Amino acid sequence: MYNLEDLLIYKQYLELIYYTESILVKYPKIEKNNICVQIKNNTYDGMKLIIRAQKSRDTKSRIRVLSELDVSLKMLKVLIRVSKKRKYINIKNYAAWSKKIMNICNLLGGWINSCLKQ
């Protein structure tokens, strides 16, 4: 079993958290308690799921947790899309944020596939 800090998905997700925090300060004050809170909660919940999956010894429960992470990432994509539509972020921020999420989704898919082969 790998140490948490050795997992590439953990490192990538940490970068996503840093990027998310830096972008959310640009949102209008009226959204600080609305969409910003949802994005933050969703992002931190995703990290919690990565940690839970890494700690899980049972393959079935790990796959279940990784599936929850997949749902969380899809919801994060929706929230970011809404942010772009409402013009809280520009197209450059949207593209960078989306790319980070897609990289994590690809790593997640690989992790799920490796679990399924066990």
N, CA and C of each residue as an Amber inpcrd file, in Angstrom:
protein
   354
   0.8500000  -1.1930000   0.0000000   0.0000000   0.0000000   0.0000000
   0.8870000   1.2450000   0.0000000   0.5100000   2.2060000  -0.8270000
   1.2700000   3.4460000  -0.9250000   0.9470000   4.3820000   0.2320000
   1.9320000   5.1750000   0.5850000   1.7290000   6.2580000   1.5330000
   0.8720000   7.3150000   0.8310000   0.0310000   7.9990000   1.5610000
  -0.8820000   8.9820000   0.9760000  -0.1380000  10.0320000   0.1630000
   0.9610000  10.5410000   0.7050000   1.7170000  11.5970000   0.0180000
   2.3910000  11.1040000  -1.2630000   2.5000000   9.7930000  -1.4300000
   3.0920000   9.2190000  -2.6390000   2.0880000   9.0820000  -3.7750000
   0.8030000   9.1750000  -3.4570000  -0.2320000   9.0240000  -4.4850000
  -0.2730000  10.2620000  -5.3820000  -0.1840000  10.0490000  -6.6750000
  -0.2270000  11.1580000  -7.6270000  -1.5640000  11.8860000  -7.5620000
  -2.6430000  11.1460000  -7.3970000  -3.9650000  11.7760000  -7.3360000
  -4.0590000  12.6990000  -6.1110000  -3.4230000  12.3230000  -5.0210000
  -3.4040000  13.1660000  -3.8190000  -2.6790000  14.4790000  -4.1140000
  -1.5250000  14.3780000  -4.7510000  -0.7400000  15.5730000  -5.0800000
  -1.5100000  16.4910000  -6.0380000  -2.1200000  15.8990000  -7.0640000
  -2.8910000  16.6700000  -8.0350000  -4.0940000  17.3270000  -7.3710000
  -4.7370000  16.6030000  -6.4680000  -5.9170000  17.1340000  -5.7930000
  -5.5410000  18.2780000  -4.8570000  -4.3880000  18.1730000  -4.2360000
  -3.9040000  19.2570000  -3.3830000  -3.6860000  20.5200000  -4.2230000
  -3.1370000  20.3510000  -5.4070000  -2.9660000  21.4930000  -6.3250000
  -4.3230000  22.0790000  -6.7150000  -5.3100000  21.2120000  -6.9090000
  -6.6660000  21.6770000  -7.2130000  -7.2090000  22.5250000  -6.0640000
  -6.9790000  22.0870000  -4.8410000  -7.4370000  22.8500000  -3.6800000
  -6.7770000  24.2270000  -3.6500000  -5.4630000  24.2800000  -3.8690000
  -4.7600000  25.5630000  -3.8670000  -5.2960000  26.4850000  -4.9620000
  -5.5080000  25.9150000  -6.1400000  -6.0250000  26.7140000  -7.2530000
  -7.4370000  27.2100000  -6.9410000  -8.2640000  26.3270000  -6.4110000
  -9.6410000  26.6870000  -6.0700000  -9.6630000  27.8410000  -5.0800000
  -8.8620000  27.7450000  -4.0400000  -8.8080000  28.8100000  -3.0310000
  -8.3940000  30.1420000  -3.6580000  -7.4370000  30.0940000  -4.5830000
  -6.9710000  31.3390000  -5.2070000  -8.0150000  31.9540000  -6.1310000
  -8.8490000  31.1400000  -6.7400000  -9.8790000  31.6450000  -7.6490000
 -11.0890000  32.1760000  -6.8820000 -11.4600000  31.5150000  -5.8110000
 -12.6740000  31.9030000  -5.0880000 -12.5990000  33.3060000  -4.4800000
 -11.4130000  33.8200000  -4.2520000 -11.3080000  35.1870000  -3.7140000
 -11.7740000  36.2260000  -4.7330000 -11.8420000  35.8390000  -6.0040000
 -12.2660000  36.7540000  -7.0660000 -13.7890000  36.8490000  -7.2050000
 -14.5040000  35.9540000  -6.5460000 -15.9610000  35.9340000  -6.6670000
 -16.5690000  37.1520000  -5.9790000 -17.7300000  37.5920000  -6.4550000
 -18.3920000  38.7290000  -5.7930000 -18.8140000  38.3660000  -4.3620000
 -18.8660000  39.3740000  -3.5080000 -19.1950000  39.1430000  -2.0960000
 -20.5340000  38.4520000  -1.9200000 -21.4770000  38.7510000  -2.7750000
 -22.8110000  38.1500000  -2.6510000 -22.7640000  36.6260000  -2.8090000
 -21.7500000  36.1190000  -3.4850000 -21.6380000  34.6730000  -3.7210000
 -20.7520000  33.9750000  -2.6960000 -20.1380000  34.7080000  -1.7890000
 -19.2240000  34.0940000  -0.8100000 -19.9280000  33.0490000   0.0500000
 -21.2020000  33.2480000   0.3390000 -21.9430000  32.2870000   1.1600000
 -22.8070000  31.3510000   0.3350000 -22.7250000  31.4370000  -0.9590000
 -23.5470000  30.5820000  -1.8200000 -22.6720000  29.5980000  -2.5900000
 -22.3700000  29.9370000  -3.8200000 -21.6430000  29.0090000  -4.6810000
 -20.2190000  28.7620000  -4.1840000 -19.6020000  29.7600000  -3.5780000
 -18.2400000  29.5790000  -3.0540000 -18.2090000  28.4980000  -1.9750000
 -19.1690000  28.5310000  -1.0910000 -19.2400000  27.5320000  -0.0210000
 -19.4590000  26.1490000  -0.6270000 -20.3210000  26.0590000  -1.6210000
 -20.5740000  24.7640000  -2.2620000 -19.3140000  24.2340000  -2.9330000
 -18.5940000  25.1160000  -3.6280000 -17.3580000  24.6950000  -4.3050000
 -16.3250000  24.2470000  -3.2760000 -16.1450000  25.0310000  -2.2200000
 -15.1710000  24.6680000  -1.1810000 -15.5290000  23.3440000  -0.5250000
 -16.7690000  23.2060000  -0.1080000 -17.1980000  21.9670000   0.5550000
 -17.0030000  20.7650000  -0.3520000 -17.3820000  20.9130000  -1.6090000
 -17.2460000  19.8310000  -2.5780000 -15.7790000  19.4610000  -2.7610000
 -14.9240000  20.4710000  -2.8490000 -13.4990000  20.2360000  -3.0570000
 -12.8750000  19.5230000  -1.8600000 -13.1510000  20.0060000  -0.6600000
 -12.5890000  19.3730000   0.5310000 -13.1820000  17.9900000   0.7840000
 -14.4510000  17.8100000   0.4600000 -15.0500000  16.4770000   0.5700000
 -14.3410000  15.4940000  -0.3630000 -13.9520000  15.9640000  -1.5320000
 -13.2180000  15.1130000  -2.4720000 -11.8960000  14.6450000  -1.8980000
 -11.1860000  15.5360000  -1.2170000  -9.9200000  15.1490000  -0.5990000
 -10.1630000  14.1230000   0.5070000 -11.2340000  14.3140000   1.2450000
 -11.5890000  13.3660000   2.3050000 -11.8360000  11.9730000   1.7000000
 -12.4710000  11.9360000   0.5430000 -12.7420000  10.6570000  -0.1150000
 -11.4560000   9.9880000  -0.5980000 -10.5110000  10.7760000  -1.0770000
  -9.2180000  10.2130000  -1.4950000  -8.5290000   9.5650000  -0.3000000
  -8.5340000  10.2650000   0.8220000  -7.9090000   9.7400000   2.0320000
  -8.6270000   8.4650000   2.4860000  -9.9480000   8.4940000   2.4610000
 -10.7300000   7.3180000   2.8700000 -10.4540000   6.1270000   1.9420000
 -10.3750000   6.3780000   0.6480000 -10.1160000   5.2910000  -0.3020000
  -8.7240000   4.7000000  -0.0900000  -7.7570000   5.5500000   0.1650000
  -6.3940000   5.0680000   0.3760000  -6.2990000   4.2250000   1.6410000
  -7.0830000   4.5640000   2.6480000  -7.0590000   3.8310000   3.9200000
  -7.8630000   2.5330000   3.8640000  -8.7630000   2.4330000   2.8970000
  -9.6380000   1.2750000   2.8020000  -8.8510000   0.0210000   2.4110000
  -9.1190000  -1.0640000   3.1010000  -8.4390000  -2.3390000   2.8180000
  -9.2810000  -3.2370000   1.9130000 -10.5800000  -3.0520000   1.9510000
 -11.5170000  -3.8640000   1.1800000 -11.7150000  -3.2390000  -0.1960000
 -11.5540000  -4.0230000  -1.2460000 -11.6650000  -3.5210000  -2.6170000
 -13.0530000  -2.9780000  -2.9180000 -14.0950000  -3.6650000  -2.4610000
 -15.4590000  -3.2000000  -2.7340000 -15.7320000  -1.8440000  -2.0960000
 -15.3040000  -1.6830000  -0.8610000 -15.5410000  -0.3900000  -0.1990000
 -14.6870000   0.6960000  -0.8360000 -13.4810000   0.3600000  -1.2760000
 -12.6360000   1.3410000  -1.9610000 -13.3030000   1.7980000  -3.2610000
 -13.8430000   0.8760000  -4.0210000 -14.5230000   1.2260000  -5.2750000
 -15.7380000   2.1030000  -4.9910000 -16.4560000   1.7950000  -3.9240000
 -17.6170000   2.5980000  -3.5320000 -17.1820000   4.0390000  -3.2190000
 -16.1020000   4.1870000  -2.4760000 -15.5930000   5.5230000  -2.1230000
 -15.1000000   6.2480000  -3.3680000 -14.4210000   5.5420000  -4.2460000
 -13.9280000   6.1690000  -5.4770000 -15.0790000   6.5900000  -6.3850000
 -16.1620000   5.8440000  -6.3610000 -17.3550000   6.2320000  -7.1210000
 -17.9560000   7.5180000  -6.5580000 -17.9410000   7.6530000  -5.2280000
 -18.4040000   8.8900000  -4.5970000 -17.5180000  10.0640000  -5.0250000
 -16.2280000   9.8140000  -5.1150000 -15.2970000  10.8560000  -5.5660000
 -15.6070000  11.2680000  -6.9960000 -15.9490000  10.3040000  -7.8300000
 -16.3120000  10.5990000  -9.2140000 -17.5330000  11.5160000  -9.2670000
 -18.5290000  11.2330000  -8.4380000 -19.7320000  12.0710000  -8.3680000
 -19.3610000  13.4710000  -7.8890000 -18.5070000  13.5430000  -6.9010000
 -18.0700000  14.8260000  -6.3560000 -17.3610000  15.6670000  -7.4260000
 -16.5150000  15.0260000  -8.2220000 -15.8100000  15.7360000  -9.2950000
 -16.7720000  16.2180000 -10.3770000 -17.7650000  15.4090000 -10.6860000
 -18.7730000  15.8150000 -11.6760000 -19.5740000  17.0130000 -11.1650000
 -19.8980000  17.0150000  -9.8850000 -20.6170000  18.1460000  -9.2980000
 -19.7490000  19.4030000  -9.3090000 -18.4610000  19.2290000  -9.0480000
 -17.5380000  20.3630000  -9.0920000 -17.4830000  20.9600000 -10.5030000
 -17.5110000  20.0980000 -11.5100000 -17.5400000  20.5910000 -12.8980000
 -18.7850000  21.4330000 -13.1460000 -19.9140000  20.9910000 -12.6220000
 -21.1660000  21.7400000 -12.7830000 -21.0500000  23.1120000 -12.1310000
 -20.5460000  23.1570000 -10.9150000 -20.4100000  24.4220000 -10.1950000
 -19.4660000  25.3830000 -10.9160000 -18.4250000  24.8470000 -11.5020000
 -17.4850000  25.6900000 -12.2450000 -18.1240000  26.1920000 -13.5350000
 -18.8870000  25.3390000 -14.1790000 -19.6080000  25.7520000 -15.3900000
 -20.5950000  26.8760000 -15.0690000 -21.3040000  26.7500000 -13.9610000
 -22.2270000  27.8120000 -13.5240000 -21.4540000  29.0970000 -13.2580000
 -20.2990000  28.9740000 -12.6430000 -19.4670000  30.1490000 -12.3650000
 -19.0620000  30.8680000 -13.6440000 -18.7210000  30.0900000 -14.6570000
 -18.3510000  30.6940000 -15.9430000 -19.5650000  31.3620000 -16.5860000
 -20.6890000  30.6820000 -16.5480000 -21.9150000  31.2240000 -17.1420000
 -22.3170000  32.5350000 -16.4810000 -22.1410000  32.6180000 -15.1670000
 -22.4710000  33.8410000 -14.4380000 -21.3610000  34.8890000 -14.4990000
 -20.2700000  34.5390000 -15.2050000 -19.1320000  35.4380000 -15.4100000
 -18.3680000  35.7640000 -14.1160000 -18.3610000  34.8130000 -13.1780000
 -17.5530000  34.9690000 -11.9660000 -16.0980000  34.6410000 -12.2630000
 -15.8840000  33.7930000 -13.2730000 -14.5370000  33.4530000 -13.7260000
 -14.4660000  33.6640000 -15.2270000 -13.2610000  33.9060000 -15.7160000
 -13.0860000  34.0870000 -17.1560000 -12.7840000  32.7420000 -17.8260000
 -12.6960000  32.7640000 -19.1200000 -12.5080000  31.5330000 -19.8930000
 -11.1600000  30.8820000 -19.5800000 -10.1420000  31.6970000 -19.2820000
  -8.8160000  31.1690000 -18.9400000  -8.8790000  30.4010000 -17.6130000
  -9.5490000  30.9910000 -16.6230000  -9.7140000  30.3120000 -15.3330000
 -10.5220000  29.0270000 -15.5050000 -11.5820000  29.1060000 -16.2930000
 -12.4320000  27.9430000 -16.5440000 -11.6190000  26.8120000 -17.1780000
 -10.8060000  27.1530000 -18.1680000 -10.0030000  26.1460000 -18.8700000
  -8.9700000  25.5140000 -17.9310000  -8.3000000  26.3340000 -17.1370000
  -7.2780000  25.8150000 -16.2200000  -7.9040000  24.9290000 -15.1450000
  -9.0090000  25.3950000 -14.5830000  -9.7090000  24.6480000 -13.5380000
 -10.2140000  23.3130000 -14.0830000 -10.8270000  23.3680000 -15.2550000
 -11.3590000  22.1530000 -15.8920000 -10.2490000  21.1520000 -16.1920000
  -9.1030000  21.6610000 -16.6340000  -7.9750000  20.7790000 -16.9510000
  -7.4900000  20.0530000 -15.6980000  -7.4070000  20.7670000 -14.5930000
  -6.9890000  20.1460000 -13.3350000  -7.9650000  19.0350000 -12.9360000
  -9.2450000  19.3140000 -13.0810000 -10.2610000  18.3160000 -12.7270000
 -10.1830000  17.1160000 -13.6700000  -9.9900000  17.3630000 -14.9500000
  -9.8940000  16.2570000 -15.9150000  -8.6850000  15.3670000 -15.6150000
  -7.5680000  15.9730000 -15.2460000  -6.3860000  15.1770000 -14.8950000
  -6.6850000  14.2650000 -13.7080000  -7.3890000  14.8070000 -12.7250000
  -7.7630000  14.0170000 -11.5550000  -8.7450000  12.9150000 -11.9530000
  -9.6890000  13.2400000 -12.8190000 -10.6510000  12.2310000 -13.3010000
  -9.9310000  11.0870000 -14.0080000  -8.9180000  11.4050000 -14.7970000
  -8.1480000  10.3620000 -15.4850000  -7.4140000   9.4700000 -14.4910000
  -6.8030000  10.0880000 -13.4750000  -6.1260000   9.3070000 -12.4400000
  -7.1240000   8.4450000 -11.6690000  -8.2840000   9.0090000 -11.4010000
  -9.3310000   8.2750000 -10.6960000  -9.7780000   7.0640000 -11.5090000
  -9.9670000   7.2550000 -12.7950000 -10.3510000   6.1400000 -13.6650000
  -9.3220000   5.0220000 -13.6330000  -8.0480000   5.3760000 -13.6380000
  -6.9910000   4.3800000 -13.5430000  -7.0160000   3.6440000 -12.2200000
  -7.2850000   4.3820000 -11.1440000  -7.3480000   3.7670000  -9.8170000
  -8.5210000   2.7940000  -9.7260000  -9.6630000   3.2010000 -10.2580000
 -10.8410000   2.3190000 -10.2470000 -10.5750000   1.0640000 -11.0750000
  -9.9630000   1.2420000 -12.2440000  -9.6540000   0.0860000 -13.0930000
  -8.6970000  -0.8780000 -12.4040000  -7.7010000  -0.3460000 -11.7040000
  -6.7520000  -1.2260000 -11.0010000  -7.4630000  -1.9810000  -9.8690000
  -8.4310000  -1.3530000  -9.2360000  -9.2130000  -2.0240000  -8.1880000
 -10.0700000  -3.1360000  -8.7820000 -10.6500000  -2.8750000  -9.9380000
 -11.5180000  -3.8580000 -10.5720000 -10.7480000  -5.1000000 -11.0250000
  -9.4620000  -4.9190000 -11.3200000  -8.6350000  -6.0510000 -11.7760000
  -8.1800000  -6.9320000 -10.6250000  -8.3320000  -6.4560000  -9.3910000
  -7.8680000  -7.2420000  -8.2330000  -8.8180000  -8.3710000  -7.9130000
